[in-house]
Amino acid sequence: MTYVIALPCVDLKDKACIEECPVDCIYEGERSLYIHPDECVDCGACEPVCPVEAIYYEDDVPEEWADYYKANVEFFDDLGSPGGAAKLGVIAKDHPLVSALPPQSHDE
């Protein structure tokens, strides 16, 4: 089981979750953040600090964002398990689901 980052994160990338993650498993793509499903220890520290409520336990992802579970998993298909996001920095790609989205407005 793992946590999933959904649509509200796209083009926002607040990164409060990265600061809270004790195992450094939240990776940064060009437009969104992604939680590595094999590195996540299901501690849940990331979920309450997300200012836009983009992080869900995989069984609790709202139906309209169900595809984000697959996107979070597939983002790592060619990366494998790097063992820590901090050393990689921004990864110059996004999952096609995210790449295909129009720019997201985050009006306060």
DSSP file with accessible surface (Angstrom, degrees, kcal/mol):
  #  RESIDUE AA STRUCTURE BP1 BP2  ACC     N-H-->O    O-->H-N    N-H-->O    O-->H-N    TCO  KAPPA ALPHA  PHI   PSI    X-CA   Y-CA   Z-CA
    1    1 A M              0   0  104      0, 0.0     2,-0.3     0, 0.0    41,-0.1   0.000 360.0 360.0 360.0 154.0    0.0    0.0    0.0
    2    2 A T        -     0   0    4     39,-0.1    56,-2.4    40,-0.1     2,-0.3  -0.941 360.0 -97.4-155.2 172.4    1.1    3.5   -0.6
    3    3 A Y  E     -A   57   0A  27     -2,-0.3     2,-0.4    54,-0.2    54,-0.2  -0.691  34.3-149.1 -96.9 155.8    0.0    7.1   -0.8
    4    4 A V  E     -A   56   0A   0     52,-3.0    52,-2.5    -2,-0.3     2,-0.5  -0.973   7.0-142.4-130.0 139.1   -0.9    8.8   -4.1
    5    5 A I  E     -A   55   0A   2     -2,-0.4    50,-0.2    63,-0.3     2,-0.1  -0.901  29.9-170.2-102.4 126.7   -0.5   12.4   -5.2
    6    6 A A    >   -     0   0    0     48,-2.9     3,-2.0    -2,-0.5     4,-0.4  -0.277  39.4 -61.0-109.8-169.3   -3.4   13.6   -7.4
    7    7 A L  G >  S+     0   0   39      1,-0.3     3,-1.7     2,-0.2    47,-0.1   0.746 115.3  70.4 -47.5 -41.3   -4.5   16.5   -9.6
    8    8 A P  G 3  S+     0   0   23      0, 0.0    -1,-0.3     0, 0.0    46,-0.1   0.765  96.5  56.3 -57.0 -19.6   -4.4   19.3   -7.0
    9    9 A C  G X> S+     0   0   10     -3,-2.0     3,-2.5    45,-0.2     4,-1.9   0.764  78.6 112.4 -79.5 -25.2   -0.6   19.1   -6.9
   10   10 A V  T <4 S-     0   0    0     -3,-1.7    22,-0.2    -4,-0.4    21,-0.0  -0.253  94.3  -2.2 -58.5 128.3   -0.2   19.6  -10.7
   11   11 A D  T 34 S+     0   0   58     20,-3.6    -1,-0.3     1,-0.1    21,-0.1   0.541 127.8  71.6  66.6  11.4    1.5   23.0  -11.4
   12   12 A L  T <4  +     0   0   53     -3,-2.5    -2,-0.2    19,-0.4    -3,-0.1   0.740  57.5 173.8-113.8 -57.6    1.6   23.8   -7.7
   13   13 A K     <  +     0   0   39     -4,-1.9    -4,-0.1    18,-0.2    -3,-0.1   0.921   4.0 179.0  46.0  61.0    4.2   21.5   -6.1
   14   14 A D        -     0   0   83      1,-0.1    -1,-0.1    -5,-0.1    -5,-0.0   0.857  19.7-154.0 -59.0 -38.1    4.0   23.1   -2.6
   15   15 A K     >  +     0   0   78      1,-0.1     4,-1.5     3,-0.0     3,-0.2   0.485  56.7 123.5  75.4   6.5    6.7   20.6   -1.4
   16   16 A A  H  > S+     0   0   22      1,-0.2     4,-1.3     2,-0.2     5,-0.1   0.890  75.1  57.6 -60.2 -33.1    5.6   20.7    2.3
   17   17 A C  H  > S+     0   0    8      1,-0.2     4,-1.7     2,-0.2    -1,-0.2   0.874 100.0  56.0 -65.0 -36.9    5.1   16.9    1.9
   18   18 A I  H  4 S+     0   0   49      1,-0.2    -1,-0.2     2,-0.2     3,-0.2   0.916 105.9  51.3 -61.9 -41.6    8.8   16.5    0.9
   19   19 A E  H  < S+     0   0  162     -4,-1.5    -1,-0.2     1,-0.2    -2,-0.2   0.824 113.5  45.1 -65.3 -30.7    9.9   18.2    4.1
   20   20 A E  H  < S+     0   0   99     -4,-1.3    -1,-0.2    -5,-0.1    -2,-0.2   0.719  85.5 105.0 -84.6 -23.6    7.7   15.9    6.2
   21   21 A C    ><  -     0   0   22     -4,-1.7     3,-0.7    -3,-0.2     5,-0.1  -0.447  52.4-164.0 -68.3 118.1    8.6   12.6    4.5
   22   22 A P  T 3  S+     0   0   92      0, 0.0    -1,-0.2     0, 0.0    -4,-0.0   0.660  87.8  43.9 -76.7 -14.0   11.0   10.6    6.7
   23   23 A V  T 3  S-     0   0   55     61,-0.0    -2,-0.1     0, 0.0    60,-0.0   0.308 102.3-124.4-115.5   9.2   12.1    8.3    3.9
   24   24 A D    <   +     0   0   49     -3,-0.7    61,-2.1    -6,-0.2    62,-0.2   0.902  63.2 139.1  54.4  47.5   12.6   10.8    1.1
   25   25 A C        +     0   0    4     59,-0.2    11,-2.8    60,-0.1     2,-0.7   0.304  34.6  98.4-106.8   9.3   10.3    8.9   -1.3
   26   26 A I  E     -B   35   0B   4      9,-0.2     2,-0.3    -8,-0.1     9,-0.2  -0.883  58.0-165.2-103.1 113.4    8.5   12.0   -2.8
   27   27 A Y  E     -B   34   0B   1      7,-3.3     7,-2.9    -2,-0.7     2,-0.6  -0.695  14.0-129.1-102.3 150.0   10.0   12.8   -6.2
   28   28 A E  E     -Bc  33  90B  27     61,-0.5    63,-3.4    -2,-0.3     5,-0.2  -0.866  23.0-177.2-106.4 118.3    9.6   15.9   -8.2
   29   29 A G        -     0   0    0      3,-2.9    65,-0.2    -2,-0.6    63,-0.2  -0.268  48.6 -87.1 -91.5-172.0    8.6   15.8  -11.9
   30   30 A E  S    S+     0   0  108     63,-1.8    64,-0.1    61,-0.3    62,-0.1   0.888 121.2  10.1 -67.1 -38.4    8.3   18.9  -14.1
   31   31 A R  S    S+     0   0   44     62,-0.2   -20,-3.6     1,-0.1   -19,-0.4   0.510 129.4  24.9-119.8 -10.2    4.7   19.6  -13.2
   32   32 A S        -     0   0    1    -22,-0.2    -3,-2.9   -21,-0.1     2,-0.3  -0.953  68.9-113.4-149.2 167.2    3.8   17.4  -10.2
   33   33 A L  E     -B   28   0B   2     -2,-0.3     2,-0.4    -5,-0.2    -5,-0.2  -0.761  28.6-158.4-101.8 154.4    5.2   15.4   -7.3
   34   34 A Y  E     -B   27   0B   2     -7,-2.9    -7,-3.3    -2,-0.3     2,-0.5  -0.998  11.5-138.9-138.0 137.8    5.1   11.6   -7.2
   35   35 A I  E     -B   26   0B   2     -2,-0.4    -9,-0.2    -9,-0.2   -30,-0.1  -0.843  24.7-126.5 -98.4 125.8    5.3    9.1   -4.3
   36   36 A H     >  -     0   0    3    -11,-2.8     4,-2.0    -2,-0.5     3,-0.4  -0.572  15.5-150.2 -72.7 118.6    7.5    6.1   -5.0
   37   37 A P  T  4 S+     0   0   26      0, 0.0    -1,-0.2     0, 0.0    36,-0.1   0.787  93.0  44.0 -65.5 -26.2    5.2    3.1   -4.2
   38   38 A D  T  4 S+     0   0  134      1,-0.1    -2,-0.1    35,-0.1    43,-0.1   0.692 116.6  45.1 -90.9 -19.6    8.1    0.8   -3.1
   39   39 A E  T  4 S+     0   0   25     -3,-0.4     2,-0.2   -14,-0.2    -1,-0.1   0.697  88.7 100.3 -94.8 -21.6    9.9    3.4   -1.0
   40   40 A C     <  -     0   0   20     -4,-2.0    -5,-0.0   -15,-0.2   -19,-0.0  -0.434  54.5-163.1 -67.0 133.7    6.9    4.7    0.8
   41   41 A V        -     0   0   86     -2,-0.2    -1,-0.1   -39,-0.0   -39,-0.1   0.220  38.2-118.5-103.6  14.0    6.5    3.3    4.3
   42   42 A D        +     0   0   61      1,-0.1   -40,-0.1   -41,-0.1    -2,-0.1   0.805  66.4 142.3  58.6  33.0    2.8    4.4    4.7
   43   43 A C        -     0   0   77      1,-0.1    -1,-0.1     0, 0.0    -3,-0.0   0.781  52.1-141.1 -76.0 -26.4    3.5    6.6    7.7
   44   44 A G        +     0   0   12      1,-0.1     3,-0.4    12,-0.0    -1,-0.1   0.522  60.2 129.8  82.3   5.4    1.0    9.2    6.5
   45   45 A A  S  > S+     0   0   30      1,-0.2     4,-0.5     2,-0.2   -24,-0.1   0.829  70.1  54.8 -62.7 -30.1    3.2   12.2    7.5
   46   46 A C  H  > S+     0   0   12      1,-0.2     4,-0.8     2,-0.1     3,-0.5   0.842  94.5  68.2 -72.3 -35.4    2.7   13.8    4.0
   47   47 A E  H >4 S+     0   0   73     -3,-0.4     3,-1.0     1,-0.2     8,-0.3   0.920  98.9  43.6 -59.4 -51.9   -1.1   13.8    3.9
   48   48 A P  H 34 S+     0   0  105      0, 0.0    -1,-0.2     0, 0.0    -2,-0.1   0.753 110.5  55.9 -71.3 -18.9   -2.0   16.4    6.6
   49   49 A V  H 3< S+     0   0   47     -4,-0.5    -2,-0.2    -3,-0.5   -33,-0.1   0.611  77.1 108.3 -89.2  -8.3    0.6   18.9    5.5
   50   50 A C    X<  -     0   0   20     -3,-1.0     3,-1.1    -4,-0.8     5,-0.1  -0.532  59.0-155.0 -71.0 118.8   -0.5   19.2    1.9
   51   51 A P  T 3  S+     0   0   79      0, 0.0    -1,-0.2     0, 0.0    -2,-0.0   0.685  91.6  40.8 -71.9 -15.2   -2.2   22.6    1.6
   52   52 A V  T 3  S-     0   0   48     -3,-0.0    -2,-0.1     0, 0.0    -3,-0.0   0.258 107.6-117.9-115.6  11.1   -4.4   21.5   -1.4
   53   53 A E    <   +     0   0  141     -3,-1.1   -44,-0.1    -6,-0.2    -6,-0.1   0.931  65.2 142.7  52.9  52.4   -5.4   18.0   -0.2
   54   54 A A        +     0   0    0     -7,-0.1   -48,-2.9   -46,-0.1     2,-0.5   0.547  44.3  84.6 -95.5  -9.8   -3.7   16.3   -3.1
   55   55 A I  E     +A    5   0A   6     -8,-0.3     2,-0.3   -50,-0.2   -50,-0.2  -0.845  53.0 169.0-106.3 128.8   -2.4   13.3   -1.2
   56   56 A Y  E     -A    4   0A  43    -52,-2.5   -52,-3.0    -2,-0.5     5,-0.1  -0.978  41.8-106.4-134.8 147.7   -4.5   10.2   -0.5
   57   57 A Y  E >   -A    3   0A  57     -2,-0.3     3,-2.8   -54,-0.2     4,-0.4  -0.479  47.9-110.0 -64.5 142.5   -4.0    6.7    0.8
   58   58 A E  G >  S+     0   0   42    -56,-2.4     3,-0.7     1,-0.3    -1,-0.1   0.812 118.3  50.3 -54.7 -32.1   -4.3    4.5   -2.3
   59   59 A D  G 3  S+     0   0  105      1,-0.2    -1,-0.3   -57,-0.2   -56,-0.1   0.590 111.2  51.0 -79.1  -9.6   -7.7    3.1   -1.2
   60   60 A D  G <  S+     0   0  103     -3,-2.8    -1,-0.2     2,-0.1    -2,-0.2   0.283  72.2 130.4-111.6   8.6   -9.1    6.5   -0.6
   61   61 A V    <   -     0   0   22     -3,-0.7     5,-0.1    -4,-0.4   -56,-0.0  -0.467  68.4-107.3 -64.6 128.1   -8.3    8.3   -3.8
   62   62 A P    >   -     0   0   34      0, 0.0     3,-2.1     0, 0.0     4,-0.2  -0.268  27.6-114.7 -56.2 145.7  -11.4   10.0   -5.1
   63   63 A E  G >  S+     0   0  161      1,-0.3     3,-1.7     2,-0.2     4,-0.3   0.851 113.9  59.0 -52.7 -40.6  -13.0    8.3   -8.1
   64   64 A E  G 3  S+     0   0  139      1,-0.3    -1,-0.3     2,-0.1     3,-0.2   0.707 113.2  39.7 -66.9 -16.2  -12.3   11.2  -10.4
   65   65 A W  G X  S+     0   0   47     -3,-2.1     3,-2.2     1,-0.1     4,-0.4   0.172  77.2 118.2-114.9  17.3   -8.6   10.9   -9.7
   66   66 A A  T X>  +     0   0   40     -3,-1.7     3,-1.5     1,-0.3     4,-0.6   0.823  67.8  65.4 -56.0 -33.0   -8.3    7.1   -9.6
   67   67 A D  H 3> S+     0   0  110     -4,-0.3     4,-2.1     1,-0.3    -1,-0.3   0.679  84.4  75.2 -65.9 -15.9   -5.9    7.2  -12.6
   68   68 A Y  H <> S+     0   0   13     -3,-2.2     4,-2.5     2,-0.2   -63,-0.3   0.778  85.6  62.4 -71.0 -23.1   -3.3    9.0  -10.5
   69   69 A Y  H <> S+     0   0   91     -3,-1.5     4,-1.9    -4,-0.4    -1,-0.2   0.976 108.2  42.3 -60.7 -51.0   -2.5    5.8   -8.6
   70   70 A K  H  X S+     0   0  123     -4,-0.6     4,-3.2     1,-0.2     5,-0.3   0.897 112.9  54.0 -61.8 -40.7   -1.3    4.3  -11.9
   71   71 A A  H  X S+     0   0    0     -4,-2.1     4,-1.8     1,-0.2    -1,-0.2   0.914 107.2  50.6 -62.0 -41.9    0.5    7.5  -12.8
   72   72 A N  H  < S+     0   0    5     -4,-2.5     4,-0.4     2,-0.2    -1,-0.2   0.888 115.9  42.5 -64.1 -37.6    2.4    7.5   -9.5
   73   73 A V  H >< S+     0   0   46     -4,-1.9     3,-1.4    -5,-0.2    -2,-0.2   0.953 115.3  47.4 -71.8 -49.5    3.5    3.9  -10.1
   74   74 A E  H >< S+     0   0   64     -4,-3.2     3,-1.8     1,-0.3     4,-0.4   0.747  94.8  74.4 -69.0 -23.7    4.3    4.2  -13.8
   75   75 A F  T 3< S+     0   0    1     -4,-1.8     3,-0.3     1,-0.3    -1,-0.3   0.843 100.5  46.6 -55.2 -30.3    6.3    7.4  -13.3
   76   76 A F  T <> S+     0   0    8     -3,-1.4     4,-2.5    -4,-0.4    -1,-0.3   0.390  79.5 104.7 -96.0   3.6    9.0    5.2  -11.8
   77   77 A D  T <4 S+     0   0  120     -3,-1.8    -1,-0.2     1,-0.2    -2,-0.1   0.888  94.5  28.6 -53.1 -44.4    9.0    2.5  -14.5
   78   78 A D  T  4 S+     0   0  121     -4,-0.4    -1,-0.2    -3,-0.3    -2,-0.1   0.594 120.9  54.9 -95.0  -8.6   12.2    3.7  -16.1
   79   79 A L  T  4 S-     0   0   55      1,-0.2    -2,-0.2    -3,-0.2     2,-0.1   0.718  83.0-166.4 -92.4 -24.6   13.7    5.1  -12.9
   80   80 A G     <  -     0   0   38     -4,-2.5    -1,-0.2     1,-0.1     3,-0.1  -0.472  56.3 -35.3  70.3-142.0   13.5    2.0  -10.8
   81   81 A S        -     0   0   73     -2,-0.1    -1,-0.1     1,-0.1    -4,-0.0  -0.821  58.3-178.4-119.0  90.2   14.0    2.6   -7.1
   82   82 A P        -     0   0   28      0, 0.0    -1,-0.1     0, 0.0    -2,-0.1   0.708  37.2-128.9 -63.7 -21.3   16.6    5.4   -6.7
   83   83 A G  S    S+     0   0   54     -3,-0.1     2,-0.1   -58,-0.0   -58,-0.1   0.818  78.5  25.4  79.7  29.2   16.5    5.2   -2.9
   84   84 A G        -     0   0    4      1,-0.1     4,-0.3     2,-0.1   -59,-0.2  -0.221  58.6-145.7 145.6 125.6   16.0    8.8   -2.2
   85   85 A A  S >> S+     0   0    9    -61,-2.1     4,-1.5     1,-0.2     3,-1.4   0.825  90.4  70.5 -77.1 -33.2   14.5   11.8   -4.0
   86   86 A A  T 34 S+     0   0   80      1,-0.3    -1,-0.2     2,-0.2     3,-0.2   0.873  96.3  52.1 -57.4 -38.7   16.9   14.5   -2.7
   87   87 A K  T 34 S+     0   0  151      1,-0.2    -1,-0.3    -3,-0.1    -2,-0.2   0.725 110.2  49.3 -73.4 -18.0   19.9   13.3   -4.6
   88   88 A L  T <4 S-     0   0   74     -3,-1.4    -1,-0.2    -4,-0.3    -2,-0.2   0.771  84.6-169.5 -89.4 -30.3   18.0   13.3   -7.9
   89   89 A G     <  -     0   0   40     -4,-1.5   -61,-0.5    -3,-0.2     2,-0.3  -0.329  57.0  -2.2  69.3-154.7   16.5   16.8   -7.8
   90   90 A V  B    S-c   28   0B  84    -63,-0.1     2,-0.5    -4,-0.1   -61,-0.2  -0.508  71.4-140.3 -72.3 129.7   13.8   17.6  -10.4
   91   91 A I        -     0   0   21    -63,-3.4     2,-2.8    -2,-0.3   -61,-0.3  -0.828  16.6-128.4 -92.5 125.3   13.3   14.8  -12.8
   92   92 A A  S    S+     0   0   84     -2,-0.5     2,-0.3   -63,-0.2   -63,-0.1  -0.259  79.5  54.9 -78.2  57.1   12.8   16.2  -16.3
   93   93 A K        -     0   0   50     -2,-2.8   -63,-1.8     2,-0.0     2,-0.3  -0.976  59.1-151.6-166.5 171.3    9.5   14.4  -17.1
   94   94 A D        -     0   0   13     -2,-0.3   -66,-0.0   -65,-0.2   -61,-0.0  -0.941  40.6 -86.5-142.4 164.7    6.0   13.8  -16.0
   95   95 A H    >>  -     0   0   23     -2,-0.3     4,-2.8     1,-0.1     3,-1.0  -0.471  44.7-113.5 -66.8 146.1    3.6   10.9  -16.4
   96   96 A P  H 3> S+     0   0   93      0, 0.0     4,-2.1     0, 0.0     5,-0.1   0.835 117.1  61.8 -53.4 -32.2    1.6   11.3  -19.7
   97   97 A L  H 34 S+     0   0   52      1,-0.2     4,-0.3     2,-0.2   -29,-0.1   0.919 112.2  36.9 -59.0 -42.0   -1.6   11.8  -17.6
   98   98 A V  H X4 S+     0   0    1     -3,-1.0     3,-1.5     1,-0.2    -1,-0.2   0.916 113.5  56.0 -77.4 -43.4    0.0   14.9  -16.1
   99   99 A S  H 3< S+     0   0   63     -4,-2.8    -2,-0.2     1,-0.3    -1,-0.2   0.833 104.1  55.4 -58.7 -32.7    1.8   16.0  -19.3
  100  100 A A  T 3< S+     0   0   86     -4,-2.1    -1,-0.3    -5,-0.2    -2,-0.2   0.625  86.7 103.3 -79.1 -11.5   -1.5   16.1  -21.2
  101  101 A L  S <  S-     0   0   40     -3,-1.5     3,-0.1    -4,-0.3    -3,-0.0  -0.406  75.9-117.9 -72.1 145.4   -3.2   18.4  -18.8
  102  102 A P        -     0   0   86      0, 0.0    -1,-0.1     0, 0.0    -2,-0.0  -0.365  56.7 -69.1 -68.8 161.5   -3.7   22.0  -19.6
  103  103 A P        -     0   0  117      0, 0.0     2,-0.5     0, 0.0   -92,-0.1  -0.277  55.7-128.6 -53.4 136.1   -2.0   24.4  -17.2
  104  104 A Q        -     0   0   52     -3,-0.1     2,-0.4   -97,-0.0    -3,-0.0  -0.785  12.7-143.0 -93.9 130.7   -3.6   24.3  -13.8
  105  105 A S        -     0   0   83     -2,-0.5     2,-0.3     1,-0.1   -93,-0.1  -0.769  11.6-170.0 -91.8 131.9   -4.7   27.5  -12.1
  106  106 A H        -     0   0   54     -2,-0.4     2,-0.2   -95,-0.1    -1,-0.1  -0.572  13.4-177.5-120.2  66.6   -4.2   27.7   -8.4
  107  107 A D              0   0  144     -2,-0.3    -2,-0.0     1,-0.1     0, 0.0  -0.453 360.0 360.0 -68.4 131.7   -6.1   30.9   -7.5
  108  108 A E              0   0  215     -2,-0.2    -1,-0.1     0, 0.0    -2,-0.0  -0.628 360.0 360.0 -86.0 360.0   -5.9   31.7   -3.8
